[in-house]
Amino acid sequence: MAQLTIEVNNKPYTVGCEDGQEAHLLSLAEIIDARVREIAPDAGALGETRLILLGALILADEVGNLKARLAGALTRAEQAEQGLERADDKVIAAIDAAAQTIEAMAMR
């Protein structure tokens, strides 16, 4: 297991991660650090733990909103796919009808 030091709001934290995941962990820490630094000036005299908790809650809220938007987009995509399938069925039926008409005309 790898260990590295991340910084959040100018404070170092030593954390562990799976080998090979160091860069990913650092990028996650940068996201948290950016959010905490963004809210710190308006948060008043919160302790470091509460400040990080507030940042995590804000990020969790954003994740929840993104999940809801993704679910909506997936639902709309499924509906569009079903609409295309219905359109395909109509085109196939029209082609079959046209083929039958042509065959009937050819038999005359």
TAPE-V287990 format. One line per field, one symbol per residue. ss: DSSP state (H for helix, E for strand, C for the rest). psi: psi as a letter, one per 20 degrees, with the letter a starting at -180 (. if undefined). burial: + if it has 16 or more other ideal C-beta (glycine too) atoms within 10 Angstrom, else -. Layout:
BEGIN
ss=???
psi=???
burial=???
END
This chain:
BEGIN
ss=CEEEEEEECCEEEEEEECCCCHHHHHHHHHHHHHHHHHHHHHHCCCCHHHHHHHHHHHHHHHHHHHHHHHHHHHHHHHHHHHHHHHHHHHHHHHHHHHHHHHHHHHHC
psi=pqprprpoljpqppqqrqpijghgghhghhgggggghgighiiblqrgghghggghgghhggggghgggggghhghggggghhhgggggggghgggggggggghhhi.
burial=-----+-+--------+-------+---+--++-++---+----------++-++-----------------------------------------------------
END
